[in-house]
Amino acid sequence: MLAIEVKNLTFTYSKKTPYEKKALDNVNFEIREGEFFGIVGATGSGKSTLVSHFNALQKIQEGEVNVFGISTAEKKTFRELRGLVGMVFQYPEYQLFEETVARDVAFGPKNMKLSEEEIEARVKEAIEAVSLDYEDLKNRSPFDLSGGQKRRVAIAGILAMRPKIFVLDEPTAGLDPAGRKEILALVKNLQKTMCPTIVMISHNMDEISSLADRILLLSDGKASAVLPPKELFSDRALIKTAGLDFPTATVIQNKLKDRGFVFPSCAVTVKELAEQIFSMRGGNYVS
């Protein structure tokens, strides 16, 4: 089943003014239910504008966006859409505002007009889903937490609404390597346990290539490609034209290719590259 279907989507900021800018230009693609779908592109390519259409935060100008068959152009479906699609924007911890962690996580469920018992159950479930201790943190101020904990609380606030699609815009922005690794492991686990369809925007090609089933490449508001990571990053010309980096493993592999080495396929993770090199030398890679 299709989770999201985008047809001929075009969006222009500041129409009919000297500042007019076309952010999306006739974009077409589909996201399958249960898929980890990546979105990449240079700054200003239209990534955030695109995902803001998924739950009607951005009004449709031209084209269609359907979420599990529901049109995002119909105002009467907005509440349902915002329950289906959970959005986590960059630096979500800046959006924390309540006096306690529990009240902050409960904000979304309260707007869904749920019972107090159901809200409390969802808050506990969501806080524990992001690997935080509910009893220890529920009455603490979110502003007293560490940066990583704040981000997890912000994510929990979206999870408490039990979305079927989880959209993350640069979820590791501003974190140190350990923090990035923890958040990515959390996101992958959430796909298995709570929210099967993940959409993630990233500027980090190592991260997105190791997680995504398929990746949409946006370039100047156009959908240049929708491909599995190996196929996308094997096209050197396409990636360079889009102004993107390659995953670290692909960079190393390309340098070896330029020296005459022949590889069976594009490697997008260090593990894949190591396995190919060991295989070429007649050995087995042990992680």
C-alpha positions in Angstrom: 0.0 0.0 0.0 1.1 3.5 -0.7 1.8 5.7 2.4 2.3 8.9 0.4 1.6 9.7 -3.2 2.9 13.0 -4.7 1.7 14.1 -8.1 2.8 17.1 -10.1 3.5 19.1 -7.0 4.5 22.6 -7.6 4.9 25.4 -5.0 6.1 29.0 -5.4 6.9 31.4 -2.5 5.9 35.0 -2.8 3.9 34.6 -6.0 3.6 37.6 -8.3 6.1 39.7 -6.3 9.8 40.6 -7.0 10.7 37.9 -4.5 8.9 35.0 -6.3 10.8 31.7 -6.0 9.7 28.3 -7.2 10.5 25.9 -4.4 9.0 22.7 -6.0 8.6 22.1 -9.7 6.3 19.3 -10.9 7.5 16.8 -8.3 6.3 13.2 -8.6 7.1 10.1 -6.4 5.6 7.6 -4.1 6.5 6.3 -0.6 5.5 2.8 0.3 4.0 1.7 3.6 6.8 0.3 5.8 9.6 2.0 3.8 12.5 4.0 5.2 12.5 6.8 2.7 15.4 9.4 2.5 15.3 12.9 1.0 18.5 14.7 0.1 19.4 17.8 -1.8 21.5 20.9 -1.5 20.4 23.8 0.7 17.4 25.5 -0.9 16.4 22.5 -3.0 12.9 22.3 -1.5 13.2 19.5 1.0 11.5 21.1 4.0 8.9 22.7 1.7 8.1 19.3 0.3 7.6 17.4 3.6 5.5 20.3 5.1 2.9 19.3 2.5 2.6 15.8 3.9 0.3 16.9 6.8 -1.1 20.1 5.2 1.2 22.5 7.1 1.8 23.9 3.6 -1.3 24.5 1.5 -1.4 22.8 -1.9 -1.0 25.3 -4.8 -0.6 22.9 -7.8 -0.7 19.2 -7.9 -1.7 16.5 -5.4 -0.5 14.9 -2.2 -2.4 11.9 -0.8 -1.6 10.2 2.5 -3.1 6.7 2.7 -5.5 7.8 0.0 -6.5 11.0 1.9 -6.0 14.3 0.0 -4.1 16.9 1.8 -6.0 19.6 -0.1 -9.3 19.0 1.8 -9.5 21.2 5.0 -11.9 18.7 6.6 -9.1 16.1 6.7 -6.4 18.3 8.3 -7.0 16.9 11.9 -6.9 13.3 10.6 -3.7 14.0 8.5 -1.9 15.5 11.5 -2.6 12.3 13.5 -1.3 10.1 10.6 1.8 12.1 9.9 4.2 13.0 12.8 6.6 15.8 11.9 9.9 16.4 13.8 11.7 19.5 12.5 15.3 20.6 13.0 16.2 21.2 16.7 12.8 20.1 18.0 14.0 20.7 21.6 13.5 24.4 20.9 9.8 23.7 20.7 9.5 22.4 24.3 7.5 24.8 26.4 5.6 23.0 29.2 6.5 23.0 32.9 7.1 19.2 33.0 8.2 16.5 30.6 4.9 14.7 31.0 2.8 17.8 30.2 4.9 18.5 27.1 4.6 15.0 25.7 0.8 15.1 26.5 0.2 18.3 24.4 -0.5 16.4 21.2 -2.8 13.7 22.6 -4.8 16.4 24.6 -5.5 18.2 21.3 -6.8 14.8 20.0 -9.6 15.0 22.7 -8.6 11.7 24.3 -9.5 10.6 27.8 -7.1 11.4 30.7 -6.4 7.7 31.1 -5.5 7.3 27.4 -3.3 10.4 27.5 -1.4 9.2 30.5 -0.9 5.8 28.9 0.4 7.3 25.6 2.7 9.7 27.4 4.3 6.8 29.4 4.5 4.7 26.3 6.2 7.4 24.2 8.7 8.4 26.9 9.8 4.8 27.4 9.9 4.3 23.6 12.7 6.9 23.3 14.6 5.1 26.1 13.9 7.6 28.9 12.8 6.7 32.4 9.2 7.8 32.8 9.0 7.8 36.6 12.3 9.7 36.8 11.5 12.4 34.3 7.8 12.9 34.1 7.7 15.7 36.7 11.0 17.3 35.8 11.3 20.4 33.7 12.3 19.7 30.1 14.7 22.6 30.3 16.7 20.9 33.0 17.6 18.0 30.8 20.6 17.4 28.6 20.5 18.3 24.9 20.1 14.7 23.9 17.3 14.1 26.4 15.5 17.2 25.3 15.5 16.0 21.7 14.1 12.6 22.8 11.3 14.3 24.8 10.4 16.3 21.7 10.3 13.1 19.6 8.2 11.5 22.3 5.7 14.3 22.0 5.1 13.3 18.4 5.1 9.6 19.1 2.4 10.0 21.7 0.0 10.9 18.8 0.8 7.4 17.4 1.4 8.5 13.8 1.6 5.9 11.0 4.3 8.0 9.2 7.2 9.6 11.0 8.9 12.5 9.2 12.2 13.8 10.5 14.0 16.8 9.2 17.8 16.5 10.0 17.2 14.7 13.3 20.9 14.6 14.1 21.6 18.3 13.5 23.9 19.8 16.1 24.7 16.6 17.9 28.1 15.1 18.6 29.0 11.7 17.0 27.8 9.8 20.0 24.5 11.7 20.1 24.0 11.2 16.3 24.6 7.5 16.7 22.1 7.2 19.5 19.3 9.1 17.7 19.8 7.1 14.5 19.6 3.8 16.4 16.5 5.2 18.1 14.8 6.1 14.8 15.6 2.7 13.3 14.1 1.0 16.4 11.0 3.1 16.3 10.4 1.9 12.7 10.3 -1.7 14.0 8.3 -1.0 17.2 6.0 2.0 16.7 6.0 3.7 13.3 6.7 1.5 10.3 7.0 4.3 7.7 9.9 6.7 8.2 10.8 9.7 6.0 14.1 11.4 6.8 15.8 14.5 5.4 19.5 14.5 5.8 22.6 16.3 4.7 24.7 13.5 6.0 25.2 11.0 3.2 26.7 8.4 5.5 23.6 8.4 7.7 21.0 8.4 5.0 22.7 5.8 2.8 23.0 3.3 5.7 19.3 3.6 6.7 17.2 4.4 3.6 15.5 1.8 1.4 15.2 4.5 -1.3 16.3 8.1 -1.6 14.7 11.0 -3.4 17.2 13.5 -4.8 15.8 17.0 -5.1 17.7 19.5 -7.2 16.4 23.1 -7.7 12.9 21.9 -6.7 12.9 19.0 -9.2 12.9 15.3 -8.4 16.1 14.3 -10.1 16.0 10.7 -9.0 14.3 8.2 -6.7 16.7 5.3 -6.2 18.1 2.8 -3.7 21.3 4.2 -2.1 23.7 2.0 -4.1 22.1 3.0 -7.4 22.0 6.7 -6.5 25.6 7.1 -5.4 26.9 5.0 -8.2 26.0 7.9 -10.5 28.9 10.3 -10.0 27.7 12.9 -12.5 24.2 13.1 -11.0 25.6 13.6 -7.4 28.2 16.2 -8.5 25.6 18.1 -10.5 23.3 18.2 -7.5 26.1 19.6 -5.4 26.1 16.7 -2.9 28.8 14.8 -1.1 29.2 11.0 -1.4 29.2 8.6 1.5 32.7 8.2 2.9 32.9 4.6 1.7 31.9 5.6 -1.8 34.5 8.4 -1.8 37.2 5.8 -0.9 35.9 3.3 -3.4 35.8 5.9 -6.2 39.5 6.8 -5.6 40.4 3.1 -5.8 38.4 2.8 -9.0 40.3 5.7 -10.5 43.5 3.7 -9.7 42.2 0.7 -11.7 40.5 -1.3 -9.0 37.2 -3.0 -10.1 34.4 -3.5 -7.6 31.2 -5.6 -8.0 28.9 -2.8 -6.9 28.8 0.7 -5.3 29.6 0.6 -1.6 27.8 3.1 0.6 28.9 1.9 4.0 32.4 1.2 5.3 31.3 -2.4 6.1 30.2 -2.9 2.5 33.5 -1.6 1.2 35.5 -3.7 3.6 33.5 -6.8 2.6 34.2 -6.2 -1.1 37.9 -5.6 -0.5 38.3 -8.7 1.6 36.4 -10.7 -1.0 38.6 -9.4 -3.8 41.6 -10.6 -1.8 40.1 -14.0 -1.2 39.3 -13.5 2.4 36.2 -13.0 4.6 35.4 -9.8 6.5 34.6 -10.3 10.1 33.0 -7.2 11.8 
